[in-house]
Amino acid sequence: MRFVLVDRIAELVPGVRCVATRTVPVDEELFQDHFPGFPVMPGVLLVEMMGQAAAKALDAQKLPRGKALLAKILSASFRDWVRPGTECTLVGDITANEARYANAECRLEVGGKAVAQCKLMFTFMPVENFAPGYRDDVLERHLAGDAP
């Protein structure tokens, strides 16, 4: 399983908001076990999807503090199942944006209906701690104006 859980950025206001999409792959290996006969995306991965979208709004600022990393799940709730093949809209609204941390309120929608939401806290990791040449392809494509 790849852990890039955002396919495309639809809307981006650096430091403020990111709206992105993700289509859940039908052939994802985890669906063999979660759950046999009723495959659904695990809640923890739904939170990660929303977190990755919110982090793009923070990373787009390109501040020297570094890349946003999820530090704490403040709350999370799930209202419906997300099945293989589902197209999800991920919304991350930044509610606090300080030098050492940021908070976001996020939601995951399917067909315009909110099916999950969470409040997240992020910390920042200096870019020099990442592998040489590291880049966020989804964010870079959006900032360059290239559609996937």
Secondary structure, DSSP 8 states (H G I E B T S, - for coil): -------EEEEEETTTEEEEEEE--TT-GGGGTSSTTS----HHHHHHHHHHHHHHHHHTT--TT-EEEEEEEEEEEE-S---TT-EEEEEEEEEEE-SS-EEEEEEEEETTEEEEEEEEEEEEE-GGGS-TT---HHHHHHHHT---
